[in-house]
Amino acid sequence: MEYAVADSHNRLMNEFIGQAIKQLRKSAYLSQEQLAHQLNSSTGRISNIERGSAMPSVRLLSEIAVVIGLPVSNIILLAEYLAEQTDLALKDVPSSYIVVQQRVMSSYNGLLPRDQRLVSELMESMKRCD
């Protein structure tokens, strides 16, 4: 059970680091393709990192920081901030809802970007029907 908790924590940290990289990449007006090209990497690898499916190595994280034009510490600080904000938002939410939300987000994050867009569009159209 201890390993399951650690594994869950690692997955969450991967997601927060991925979200931080994505936000900072976008604020630097870089596409995934441009970032991948500058890193001599693949768009798929960048996508996996941003979705939290993969954790960048320390070397790759520092290379990403150089391309974005920020110190690595800014990426880590933003990831920690995102984690804190998520913790604050979830404090008053029933635990059963949190489990469902984690499953939904895990499934969503496992989708290809084009499929994520389709799901988002579907949800937006459902909101308009209310």
N, CA, C and O atoms as CSV, one atom per row, in Angstrom:
chain,resi,resn,atom,element,x,y,z
A,1,MET,N,N,0.823,-1.197,0.000
A,1,MET,CA,C,0.000,0.000,0.000
A,1,MET,C,C,0.865,1.257,0.000
A,1,MET,O,O,0.526,2.259,-0.630
A,2,GLU,N,N,1.985,1.189,0.714
A,2,GLU,CA,C,2.898,2.327,0.773
A,2,GLU,C,C,3.390,2.693,-0.626
A,2,GLU,O,O,3.519,3.873,-0.954
A,3,TYR,N,N,3.667,1.666,-1.460
A,3,TYR,CA,C,4.133,1.917,-2.812
A,3,TYR,C,C,3.055,2.573,-3.667
A,3,TYR,O,O,3.349,3.427,-4.503
A,4,ALA,N,N,1.808,2.169,-3.453
A,4,ALA,CA,C,0.701,2.754,-4.220
A,4,ALA,C,C,0.571,4.237,-3.926
A,4,ALA,O,O,0.322,5.028,-4.836
A,5,VAL,N,N,0.737,4.626,-2.662
A,5,VAL,CA,C,0.667,6.044,-2.297
A,5,VAL,C,C,1.817,6.808,-2.940
A,5,VAL,O,O,1.616,7.891,-3.489
A,6,ALA,N,N,3.026,6.244,-2.873
A,6,ALA,CA,C,4.189,6.899,-3.481
A,6,ALA,C,C,4.001,7.018,-4.984
A,6,ALA,O,O,4.314,8.053,-5.573
A,7,ASP,N,N,3.487,5.953,-5.611
A,7,ASP,CA,C,3.260,5.974,-7.050
A,7,ASP,C,C,2.233,7.033,-7.418
A,7,ASP,O,O,2.400,7.750,-8.405
A,8,SER,N,N,1.177,7.133,-6.632
A,8,SER,CA,C,0.144,8.141,-6.866
A,8,SER,C,C,0.722,9.546,-6.718
A,8,SER,O,O,0.417,10.435,-7.512
A,9,HIS,N,N,1.550,9.741,-5.705
A,9,HIS,CA,C,2.192,11.043,-5.484
A,9,HIS,C,C,3.105,11.393,-6.661
A,9,HIS,O,O,3.106,12.533,-7.127
A,10,ASN,N,N,3.881,10.419,-7.142
A,10,ASN,CA,C,4.770,10.663,-8.281
A,10,ASN,C,C,3.981,11.040,-9.525
A,10,ASN,O,O,4.376,11.935,-10.272
A,11,ARG,N,N,2.853,10.349,-9.748
A,11,ARG,CA,C,2.025,10.684,-10.912
A,11,ARG,C,C,1.488,12.101,-10.813
A,11,ARG,O,O,1.463,12.835,-11.801
A,12,LEU,N,N,1.057,12.483,-9.610
A,12,LEU,CA,C,0.552,13.845,-9.425
A,12,LEU,C,C,1.654,14.864,-9.653
A,12,LEU,O,O,1.425,15.889,-10.294
A,13,MET,N,N,2.852,14.596,-9.135
A,13,MET,CA,C,3.960,15.532,-9.345
A,13,MET,C,C,4.303,15.621,-10.828
A,13,MET,O,O,4.583,16.706,-11.336
A,14,ASN,N,N,4.283,14.484,-11.525
A,14,ASN,CA,C,4.506,14.507,-12.975
A,14,ASN,C,C,3.496,15.432,-13.645
A,14,ASN,O,O,3.846,16.221,-14.522
A,15,GLU,N,N,2.230,15.325,-13.218
A,15,GLU,CA,C,1.191,16.156,-13.824
A,15,GLU,C,C,1.420,17.636,-13.537
A,15,GLU,O,O,1.253,18.471,-14.425
A,16,PHE,N,N,1.803,17.967,-12.302
A,16,PHE,CA,C,2.026,19.378,-11.967
A,16,PHE,C,C,3.250,19.931,-12.696
A,16,PHE,O,O,3.226,21.068,-13.167
A,17,ILE,N,N,4.306,19.146,-12.794
A,17,ILE,CA,C,5.483,19.603,-13.537
A,17,ILE,C,C,5.118,19.749,-15.008
A,17,ILE,O,O,5.523,20.713,-15.658
A,18,GLY,N,N,4.356,18.796,-15.533
A,18,GLY,CA,C,3.910,18.888,-16.924
A,18,GLY,C,C,3.049,20.116,-17.174
A,18,GLY,O,O,3.215,20.800,-18.184
A,19,GLN,N,N,2.123,20.398,-16.248
A,19,GLN,CA,C,1.276,21.590,-16.380
A,19,GLN,C,C,2.118,22.861,-16.336
A,19,GLN,O,O,1.870,23.806,-17.085
A,20,ALA,N,N,3.115,22.876,-15.455
A,20,ALA,CA,C,3.981,24.053,-15.343
A,20,ALA,C,C,4.752,24.265,-16.640
A,20,ALA,O,O,4.834,25.387,-17.139
A,21,ILE,N,N,5.314,23.196,-17.184
A,21,ILE,CA,C,6.059,23.299,-18.441
A,21,ILE,C,C,5.138,23.792,-19.553
A,21,ILE,O,O,5.520,24.653,-20.345
A,22,LYS,N,N,3.940,23.250,-19.610
A,22,LYS,CA,C,2.987,23.658,-20.652
A,22,LYS,C,C,2.653,25.145,-20.535
A,22,LYS,O,O,2.676,25.869,-21.531
A,23,GLN,N,N,2.343,25.597,-19.318
A,23,GLN,CA,C,2.007,27.014,-19.130
A,23,GLN,C,C,3.178,27.919,-19.498
A,23,GLN,O,O,2.996,28.937,-20.165
A,24,LEU,N,N,4.372,27.548,-19.064
A,24,LEU,CA,C,5.542,28.385,-19.345
A,24,LEU,C,C,5.906,28.345,-20.829
A,24,LEU,O,O,6.335,29.353,-21.389
A,25,ARG,N,N,5.735,27.181,-21.469
A,25,ARG,CA,C,5.992,27.080,-22.910
A,25,ARG,C,C,5.048,27.996,-23.669
A,25,ARG,O,O,5.460,28.723,-24.574
A,26,LYS,N,N,3.766,27.952,-23.288
A,26,LYS,CA,C,2.786,28.802,-23.964
A,26,LYS,C,C,3.061,30.280,-23.714
A,26,LYS,O,O,2.888,31.105,-24.610
A,27,SER,N,N,3.487,30.615,-22.501
A,27,SER,CA,C,3.773,32.027,-22.213
A,27,SER,C,C,5.013,32.500,-22.964
A,27,SER,O,O,5.208,33.700,-23.156
A,28,ALA,N,N,5.854,31.550,-23.391
A,28,ALA,CA,C,7.015,31.889,-24.222
A,28,ALA,C,C,6.648,31.840,-25.711
A,28,ALA,O,O,7.514,31.974,-26.575
A,29,TYR,N,N,5.354,31.647,-25.999
A,29,TYR,CA,C,4.833,31.588,-27.377
A,29,TYR,C,C,5.515,30.503,-28.207
A,29,TYR,O,O,5.844,30.708,-29.375
A,30,LEU,N,N,5.718,29.354,-27.581
A,30,LEU,CA,C,6.312,28.215,-28.277
A,30,LEU,C,C,5.272,27.112,-28.415
A,30,LEU,O,O,4.517,26.839,-27.481
A,31,SER,N,N,5.236,26.488,-29.572
A,31,SER,CA,C,4.391,25.306,-29.745
A,31,SER,C,C,5.178,24.095,-29.237
A,31,SER,O,O,6.384,24.178,-29.005
A,32,GLN,N,N,4.491,22.992,-29.071
A,32,GLN,CA,C,5.193,21.763,-28.683
A,32,GLN,C,C,6.226,21.395,-29.745
A,32,GLN,O,O,7.322,20.935,-29.427
A,33,GLU,N,N,5.865,21.601,-30.997
A,33,GLU,CA,C,6.775,21.274,-32.091
A,33,GLU,C,C,8.040,22.121,-32.019
A,33,GLU,O,O,9.147,21.609,-32.188
A,34,GLN,N,N,7.872,23.419,-31.767
A,34,GLN,CA,C,9.035,24.307,-31.682
A,34,GLN,C,C,9.930,23.931,-30.510
A,34,GLN,O,O,11.153,23.892,-30.644
A,35,LEU,N,N,9.323,23.654,-29.365
A,35,LEU,CA,C,10.108,23.264,-28.195
A,35,LEU,C,C,10.841,21.955,-28.471
A,35,LEU,O,O,12.033,21.838,-28.187
A,36,ALA,N,N,10.139,20.983,-29.018
A,36,ALA,CA,C,10.758,19.688,-29.327
A,36,ALA,C,C,11.930,19.866,-30.285
A,36,ALA,O,O,12.985,19.259,-30.101
A,37,HIS,N,N,11.747,20.695,-31.302
A,37,HIS,CA,C,12.810,20.933,-32.283
A,37,HIS,C,C,14.044,21.535,-31.610
A,37,HIS,O,O,15.167,21.100,-31.863
A,38,GLN,N,N,13.835,22.533,-30.755
A,38,GLN,CA,C,14.964,23.181,-30.087
A,38,GLN,C,C,15.667,22.252,-29.101
A,38,GLN,O,O,16.836,22.454,-28.773
A,39,LEU,N,N,14.955,21.244,-28.636
A,39,LEU,CA,C,15.540,20.292,-27.684
A,39,LEU,C,C,16.061,19.033,-28.375
A,39,LEU,O,O,16.564,18.123,-27.716
A,40,ASN,N,N,15.942,18.982,-29.704
A,40,ASN,CA,C,16.270,17.762,-30.449
A,40,ASN,C,C,15.515,16.569,-29.867
A,40,ASN,O,O,16.077,15.493,-29.661
A,41,SER,N,N,14.244,16.787,-29.614
A,41,SER,CA,C,13.380,15.762,-29.037
A,41,SER,C,C,12.168,15.598,-29.947
A,41,SER,O,O,12.105,16.188,-31.026
A,42,SER,N,N,11.221,14.803,-29.511
A,42,SER,CA,C,10.017,14.606,-30.320
A,42,SER,C,C,8.831,15.330,-29.686
A,42,SER,O,O,8.790,15.563,-28.479
A,43,THR,N,N,7.881,15.672,-30.530
A,43,THR,CA,C,6.653,16.299,-30.045
A,43,THR,C,C,5.916,15.346,-29.105
A,43,THR,O,O,5.328,15.778,-28.114
A,44,GLY,N,N,5.949,14.064,-29.414
A,44,GLY,CA,C,5.307,13.070,-28.556
A,44,GLY,C,C,5.884,13.060,-27.151
A,44,GLY,O,O,5.151,12.927,-26.171
A,45,ARG,N,N,7.193,13.199,-27.059
A,45,ARG,CA,C,7.835,13.219,-25.737
A,45,ARG,C,C,7.404,14.454,-24.951
A,45,ARG,O,O,7.106,14.365,-23.760
A,46,ILE,N,N,7.373,15.607,-25.622
A,46,ILE,CA,C,6.941,16.844,-24.961
A,46,ILE,C,C,5.484,16.703,-24.526
A,46,ILE,O,O,5.122,17.097,-23.417
A,47,SER,N,N,4.664,16.147,-25.388
A,47,SER,CA,C,3.249,15.941,-25.069
A,47,SER,C,C,3.094,15.030,-23.849
A,47,SER,O,O,2.294,15.316,-22.958
A,48,ASN,N,N,3.853,13.946,-23.808
A,48,ASN,CA,C,3.794,13.024,-22.662
A,48,ASN,C,C,4.202,13.718,-21.368
A,48,ASN,O,O,3.597,13.490,-20.321
A,49,ILE,N,N,5.214,14.553,-21.438
A,49,ILE,CA,C,5.671,15.285,-20.250
A,49,ILE,C,C,4.584,16.254,-19.800
A,49,ILE,O,O,4.260,16.319,-18.614
A,50,GLU,N,N,4.023,17.006,-20.739
A,50,GLU,CA,C,3.007,18.001,-20.387
A,50,GLU,C,C,1.735,17.360,-19.844
A,50,GLU,O,O,1.049,17.961,-19.018
A,51,ARG,N,N,1.411,16.158,-20.291
A,51,ARG,CA,C,0.227,15.452,-19.789
A,51,ARG,C,C,0.497,14.744,-18.467
A,51,ARG,O,O,-0.428,14.261,-17.814
A,52,GLY,N,N,1.765,14.685,-18.075
A,52,GLY,CA,C,2.112,14.006,-16.831
A,52,GLY,C,C,2.328,12.520,-17.005
A,52,GLY,O,O,2.470,11.793,-16.022
A,53,SER,N,N,2.356,12.057,-18.252
A,53,SER,CA,C,2.588,10.637,-18.519
A,53,SER,C,C,4.053,10.261,-18.368
A,53,SER,O,O,4.385,9.092,-18.176
A,54,ALA,N,N,4.928,11.257,-18.456
A,54,ALA,CA,C,6.369,11.022,-18.332
A,54,ALA,C,C,6.989,12.174,-17.560
A,54,ALA,O,O,6.512,13.307,-17.613
A,55,MET,N,N,8.047,11.868,-16.850
A,55,MET,CA,C,8.774,12.884,-16.091
A,55,MET,C,C,10.059,13.195,-16.848
A,55,MET,O,O,10.794,12.279,-17.218
A,56,PRO,N,N,10.341,14.475,-17.083
A,56,PRO,CA,C,11.591,14.791,-17.771
A,56,PRO,C,C,12.783,14.509,-16.861
A,56,PRO,O,O,12.692,14.642,-15.640
A,57,SER,N,N,13.892,14.120,-17.466
A,57,SER,CA,C,15.122,13.957,-16.688
A,57,SER,C,C,15.565,15.339,-16.211
A,57,SER,O,O,15.088,16.358,-16.711
A,58,VAL,N,N,16.464,15.367,-15.259
A,58,VAL,CA,C,16.984,16.646,-14.767
A,58,VAL,C,C,17.642,17.401,-15.916
A,58,VAL,O,O,17.499,18.618,-16.029
A,59,ARG,N,N,18.358,16.680,-16.761
A,59,ARG,CA,C,19.027,17.302,-17.914
A,59,ARG,C,C,18.003,17.930,-18.866
A,59,ARG,O,O,18.160,19.075,-19.290
A,60,LEU,N,N,16.963,17.174,-19.191
A,60,LEU,CA,C,15.943,17.700,-20.102
A,60,LEU,C,C,15.204,18.870,-19.465
A,60,LEU,O,O,14.886,19.847,-20.144
A,61,LEU,N,N,14.931,18.779,-18.179
A,61,LEU,CA,C,14.261,19.875,-17.482
A,61,LEU,C,C,15.098,21.145,-17.569
A,61,LEU,O,O,14.562,22.229,-17.800
A,62,SER,N,N,16.432,21.013,-17.383
A,62,SER,CA,C,17.274,22.211,-17.498
A,62,SER,C,C,17.339,22.731,-18.924
A,62,SER,O,O,17.425,23.940,-19.139
A,63,GLU,N,N,17.298,21.831,-19.900
A,63,GLU,CA,C,17.294,22.273,-21.299
A,63,GLU,C,C,15.982,22.987,-21.630
A,63,GLU,O,O,15.983,23.986,-22.349
A,64,ILE,N,N,14.875,22.482,-21.111
A,64,ILE,CA,C,13.579,23.138,-21.316
A,64,ILE,C,C,13.624,24.542,-20.726
A,64,ILE,O,O,13.163,25.500,-21.345
A,65,ALA,N,N,14.180,24.653,-19.530
A,65,ALA,CA,C,14.275,25.958,-18.866
A,65,ALA,C,C,15.090,26.938,-19.702
A,65,ALA,O,O,14.726,28.109,-19.815
A,66,VAL,N,N,16.181,26.472,-20.285
A,66,VAL,CA,C,17.022,27.346,-21.118
A,66,VAL,C,C,16.232,27.829,-22.331
A,66,VAL,O,O,16.258,29.016,-22.658
A,67,VAL,N,N,15.531,26.914,-22.998
A,67,VAL,CA,C,14.757,27.286,-24.191
A,67,VAL,C,C,13.653,28.271,-23.823
A,67,VAL,O,O,13.413,29.236,-24.549
A,68,ILE,N,N,12.983,28.032,-22.701
A,68,ILE,CA,C,11.903,28.921,-22.267
A,68,ILE,C,C,12.458,30.253,-21.769
A,68,ILE,O,O,11.768,31.273,-21.794
A,69,GLY,N,N,13.715,30.234,-21.318
A,69,GLY,CA,C,14.348,31.470,-20.854
A,69,GLY,C,C,14.149,31.746,-19.376
A,69,GLY,O,O,14.166,32.898,-18.942
A,70,LEU,N,N,13.959,30.678,-18.601
A,70,LEU,CA,C,13.751,30.817,-17.160
A,70,LEU,C,C,14.626,29.812,-16.426
A,70,LEU,O,O,15.015,28.792,-16.994
A,71,PRO,N,N,14.938,30.097,-15.163
A,71,PRO,CA,C,15.672,29.089,-14.391
A,71,PRO,C,C,14.777,27.884,-14.079
A,71,PRO,O,O,13.554,28.007,-14.015
A,72,VAL,N,N,15.396,26.734,-13.888
A,72,VAL,CA,C,14.660,25.515,-13.550
A,72,VAL,C,C,13.811,25.737,-12.305
A,72,VAL,O,O,12.709,25.200,-12.190
A,73,SER,N,N,14.325,26.523,-11.383
A,73,SER,CA,C,13.588,26.760,-10.134
A,73,SER,C,C,12.203,27.347,-10.399
A,73,SER,O,O,11.269,27.078,-9.644
A,74,ASN,N,N,12.055,28.143,-11.457
A,74,ASN,CA,C,10.736,28.703,-11.783
A,74,ASN,C,C,9.748,27.608,-12.184
A,74,ASN,O,O,8.566,27.675,-11.845
A,75,ILE,N,N,10.237,26.603,-12.903
A,75,ILE,CA,C,9.365,25.490,-13.294
A,75,ILE,C,C,8.917,24.738,-12.039
A,75,ILE,O,O,7.739,24.415,-11.883
A,76,ILE,N,N,9.870,24.467,-11.151
A,76,ILE,CA,C,9.560,23.739,-9.916
A,76,ILE,C,C,8.615,24.559,-9.037
A,76,ILE,O,O,7.656,24.023,-8.481
A,77,LEU,N,N,8.890,25.863,-8.915
A,77,LEU,CA,C,8.031,26.722,-8.093
A,77,LEU,C,C,6.604,26.768,-8.632
A,77,LEU,O,O,5.645,26.719,-7.862
A,78,LEU,N,N,6.465,26.862,-9.954
A,78,LEU,CA,C,5.123,26.876,-10.537
A,78,LEU,C,C,4.430,25.536,-10.298
A,78,LEU,O,O,3.240,25.505,-9.988
A,79,ALA,N,N,5.159,24.434,-10.438
A,79,ALA,CA,C,4.569,23.111,-10.180
A,79,ALA,C,C,4.107,23.009,-8.726
A,79,ALA,O,O,3.028,22.484,-8.450
A,80,GLU,N,N,4.924,23.510,-7.800
A,80,GLU,CA,C,4.543,23.491,-6.382
A,80,GLU,C,C,3.319,24.372,-6.137
A,80,GLU,O,O,2.430,24.010,-5.365
A,81,TYR,N,N,3.278,25.521,-6.793
A,81,TYR,CA,C,2.128,26.419,-6.662
A,81,TYR,C,C,0.856,25.730,-7.167
A,81,TYR,O,O,-0.187,25.786,-6.516
A,82,LEU,N,N,0.951,25.088,-8.320
A,82,LEU,CA,C,-0.209,24.380,-8.869
A,82,LEU,C,C,-0.667,23.273,-7.918
A,82,LEU,O,O,-1.866,23.061,-7.740
A,83,ALA,N,N,0.286,22.570,-7.312
A,83,ALA,CA,C,-0.053,21.511,-6.355
A,83,ALA,C,C,-0.751,22.101,-5.130
A,83,ALA,O,O,-1.743,21.551,-4.650
A,84,GLU,N,N,-0.230,23.219,-4.630
A,84,GLU,CA,C,-0.841,23.871,-3.464
A,84,GLU,C,C,-2.256,24.347,-3.777
A,84,GLU,O,O,-3.167,24.173,-2.967
A,85,GLN,N,N,-2.438,24.945,-4.951
A,85,GLN,CA,C,-3.759,25.428,-5.333
A,85,GLN,C,C,-4.744,24.269,-5.454
A,85,GLN,O,O,-5.909,24.390,-5.075
A,86,THR,N,N,-4.272,23.158,-5.980
A,86,THR,CA,C,-5.128,21.978,-6.092
A,86,THR,C,C,-5.497,21.462,-4.708
A,86,THR,O,O,-6.650,21.113,-4.457
A,87,ASP,N,N,-4.510,21.416,-3.806
A,87,ASP,CA,C,-4.784,20.976,-2.429
A,87,ASP,C,C,-5.821,21.873,-1.769
A,87,ASP,O,O,-6.746,21.384,-1.119
A,88,LEU,N,N,-5.671,23.186,-1.934
A,88,LEU,CA,C,-6.621,24.127,-1.336
A,88,LEU,C,C,-8.020,23.931,-1.909
A,88,LEU,O,O,-9.009,23.951,-1.177
A,89,ALA,N,N,-8.092,23.743,-3.210
A,89,ALA,CA,C,-9.391,23.584,-3.865
A,89,ALA,C,C,-10.079,22.286,-3.450
A,89,ALA,O,O,-11.307,22.200,-3.449
A,90,LEU,N,N,-9.284,21.283,-3.101
A,90,LEU,CA,C,-9.860,19.976,-2.793
A,90,LEU,C,C,-10.163,19.764,-1.316
A,90,LEU,O,O,-10.741,18.739,-0.952
A,91,LYS,N,N,-9.787,20.708,-0.455
A,91,LYS,CA,C,-9.979,20.519,0.988
A,91,LYS,C,C,-11.431,20.283,1.374
A,91,LYS,O,O,-11.709,19.474,2.259
A,92,ASP,N,N,-12.346,20.965,0.733
A,92,ASP,CA,C,-13.752,20.855,1.108
A,92,ASP,C,C,-14.541,19.879,0.237
A,92,ASP,O,O,-15.762,19.781,0.358
A,93,VAL,N,N,-13.848,19.167,-0.631
A,93,VAL,CA,C,-14.524,18.252,-1.544
A,93,VAL,C,C,-14.557,16.854,-0.918
A,93,VAL,O,O,-13.540,16.383,-0.408
A,94,PRO,N,N,-15.706,16.193,-0.951
A,94,PRO,CA,C,-15.774,14.831,-0.403
A,94,PRO,C,C,-14.762,13.911,-1.091
A,94,PRO,O,O,-14.517,14.038,-2.290
A,95,SER,N,N,-14.181,12.991,-0.331
A,95,SER,CA,C,-13.123,12.131,-0.865
A,95,SER,C,C,-13.605,11.262,-2.023
A,95,SER,O,O,-12.822,10.979,-2.930
A,96,SER,N,N,-14.854,10.832,-2.023
A,96,SER,CA,C,-15.347,10.014,-3.131
A,96,SER,C,C,-15.348,10.816,-4.433
A,96,SER,O,O,-15.070,10.274,-5.502
A,97,TYR,N,N,-15.658,12.091,-4.337
A,97,TYR,CA,C,-15.633,12.960,-5.519
A,97,TYR,C,C,-14.204,13.103,-6.026
A,97,TYR,O,O,-13.966,13.107,-7.234
A,98,ILE,N,N,-13.256,13.221,-5.102
A,98,ILE,CA,C,-11.849,13.373,-5.483
A,98,ILE,C,C,-11.377,12.140,-6.249
A,98,ILE,O,O,-10.677,12.269,-7.253
A,99,VAL,N,N,-11.748,10.959,-5.793
A,99,VAL,CA,C,-11.354,9.724,-6.469
A,99,VAL,C,C,-11.921,9.701,-7.884
A,99,VAL,O,O,-11.215,9.365,-8.835
A,100,VAL,N,N,-13.183,10.055,-8.023
A,100,VAL,CA,C,-13.811,10.093,-9.349
A,100,VAL,C,C,-13.112,11.127,-10.222
A,100,VAL,O,O,-12.823,10.863,-11.389
A,101,GLN,N,N,-12.841,12.301,-9.660
A,101,GLN,CA,C,-12.178,13.354,-10.422
A,101,GLN,C,C,-10.792,12.905,-10.883
A,101,GLN,O,O,-10.406,13.167,-12.022
A,102,GLN,N,N,-10.046,12.234,-10.015
A,102,GLN,CA,C,-8.714,11.760,-10.391
A,102,GLN,C,C,-8.797,10.747,-11.522
A,102,GLN,O,O,-7.972,10.760,-12.436
A,103,ARG,N,N,-9.796,9.868,-11.459
A,103,ARG,CA,C,-9.959,8.882,-12.533
A,103,ARG,C,C,-10.312,9.557,-13.851
A,103,ARG,O,O,-9.779,9.205,-14.903
A,104,VAL,N,N,-11.211,10.526,-13.783
A,104,VAL,CA,C,-11.608,11.249,-14.993
A,104,VAL,C,C,-10.409,11.998,-15.572
A,104,VAL,O,O,-10.162,11.942,-16.776
A,105,MET,N,N,-9.664,12.700,-14.714
A,105,MET,CA,C,-8.505,13.467,-15.191
A,105,MET,C,C,-7.421,12.544,-15.734
A,105,MET,O,O,-6.769,12.869,-16.726
A,106,SER,N,N,-7.230,11.415,-15.100
A,106,SER,CA,C,-6.240,10.455,-15.577
A,106,SER,C,C,-6.628,9.946,-16.966
A,106,SER,O,O,-5.784,9.833,-17.854
A,107,SER,N,N,-7.899,9.644,-17.138
A,107,SER,CA,C,-8.379,9.197,-18.454
A,107,SER,C,C,-8.232,10.304,-19.487
A,107,SER,O,O,-7.784,10.060,-20.608
A,108,TYR,N,N,-8.610,11.521,-19.109
A,108,TYR,CA,C,-8.513,12.669,-20.016
A,108,TYR,C,C,-7.054,12.913,-20.399
A,108,TYR,O,O,-6.747,13.118,-21.574
A,109,ASN,N,N,-6.155,12.891,-19.414
A,109,ASN,CA,C,-4.740,13.142,-19.684
A,109,ASN,C,C,-4.122,12.059,-20.552
A,109,ASN,O,O,-3.113,12.298,-21.214
A,110,GLY,N,N,-4.716,10.873,-20.556
A,110,GLY,CA,C,-4.211,9.793,-21.386
A,110,GLY,C,C,-4.643,9.887,-22.844
A,110,GLY,O,O,-4.168,9.126,-23.687
A,111,LEU,N,N,-5.538,10.815,-23.138
A,111,LEU,CA,C,-6.013,10.988,-24.514
A,111,LEU,C,C,-4.997,11.754,-25.349
A,111,LEU,O,O,-4.175,12.504,-24.823
A,112,LEU,N,N,-5.069,11.553,-26.643
A,112,LEU,CA,C,-4.275,12.364,-27.564
A,112,LEU,C,C,-4.807,13.792,-27.528
A,112,LEU,O,O,-5.982,13.998,-27.227
A,113,PRO,N,N,-3.964,14.787,-27.828
A,113,PRO,CA,C,-4.422,16.186,-27.785
A,113,PRO,C,C,-5.682,16.438,-28.610
A,113,PRO,O,O,-6.559,17.183,-28.173
A,114,ARG,N,N,-5.788,15.840,-29.781
A,114,ARG,CA,C,-6.982,16.081,-30.611
A,114,ARG,C,C,-8.229,15.511,-29.936
A,114,ARG,O,O,-9.311,16.090,-30.030
A,115,ASP,N,N,-8.072,14.367,-29.252
A,115,ASP,CA,C,-9.203,13.779,-28.537
A,115,ASP,C,C,-9.556,14.605,-27.301
A,115,ASP,O,O,-10.727,14.704,-26.935
A,116,GLN,N,N,-8.543,15.200,-26.653
A,116,GLN,CA,C,-8.808,16.089,-25.522
A,116,GLN,C,C,-9.637,17.282,-25.986
A,116,GLN,O,O,-10.561,17.709,-25.293
A,117,ARG,N,N,-9.306,17.818,-27.162
A,117,ARG,CA,C,-10.075,18.946,-27.703
A,117,ARG,C,C,-11.527,18.535,-27.958
A,117,ARG,O,O,-12.453,19.288,-27.654
A,118,LEU,N,N,-11.721,17.340,-28.514
A,118,LEU,CA,C,-13.083,16.864,-28.774
A,118,LEU,C,C,-13.881,16.740,-27.478
A,118,LEU,O,O,-15.047,17.132,-27.425
A,119,VAL,N,N,-13.256,16.197,-26.435
A,119,VAL,CA,C,-13.937,16.070,-25.142
A,119,VAL,C,C,-14.279,17.453,-24.600
A,119,VAL,O,O,-15.384,17.673,-24.104
A,120,SER,N,N,-13.333,18.383,-24.694
A,120,SER,CA,C,-13.578,19.750,-24.209
A,120,SER,C,C,-14.720,20.408,-24.971
A,120,SER,O,O,-15.576,21.062,-24.376
A,121,GLU,N,N,-14.728,20.232,-26.290
A,121,GLU,CA,C,-15.805,20.804,-27.105
A,121,GLU,C,C,-17.155,20.186,-26.733
A,121,GLU,O,O,-18.164,20.887,-26.659
A,122,LEU,N,N,-17.167,18.884,-26.502
A,122,LEU,CA,C,-18.402,18.206,-26.106
A,122,LEU,C,C,-18.909,18.757,-24.778
A,122,LEU,O,O,-20.104,19.009,-24.622
A,123,MET,N,N,-18.007,18.944,-23.826
A,123,MET,CA,C,-18.410,19.472,-22.522
A,123,MET,C,C,-18.930,20.902,-22.646
A,123,MET,O,O,-19.904,21.264,-21.986
A,124,GLU,N,N,-18.295,21.710,-23.478
A,124,GLU,CA,C,-18.766,23.082,-23.689
A,124,GLU,C,C,-20.159,23.083,-24.304
A,124,GLU,O,O,-21.015,23.876,-23.911
A,125,SER,N,N,-20.387,22.194,-25.271
A,125,SER,CA,C,-21.720,22.150,-25.893
A,125,SER,C,C,-22.765,21.670,-24.886
A,125,SER,O,O,-23.917,22.101,-24.941
A,126,MET,N,N,-22.378,20.787,-23.974
A,126,MET,CA,C,-23.310,20.334,-22.936
A,126,MET,C,C,-23.642,21.473,-21.973
A,126,MET,O,O,-24.778,21.573,-21.508
A,127,LYS,N,N,-22.679,22.324,-21.672
A,127,LYS,CA,C,-22.928,23.476,-20.795
A,127,LYS,C,C,-23.948,24.417,-21.426
A,127,LYS,O,O,-24.820,24.952,-20.741
A,128,ARG,N,N,-23.829,24.614,-22.744
A,128,ARG,CA,C,-24.732,25.530,-23.438
A,128,ARG,C,C,-26.160,25.004,-23.457
A,128,ARG,O,O,-27.105,25.782,-23.587
A,129,CYS,N,N,-26.328,23.690,-23.328
A,129,CYS,CA,C,-27.671,23.090,-23.346
A,129,CYS,C,C,-28.398,23.258,-22.021
A,129,CYS,O,O,-29.615,23.079,-21.959
A,130,ASP,N,N,-27.675,23.596,-20.966
A,130,ASP,CA,C,-28.309,23.739,-19.634
A,130,ASP,C,C,-29.262,24.884,-19.566
A,130,ASP,O,O,-29.864,25.125,-18.520
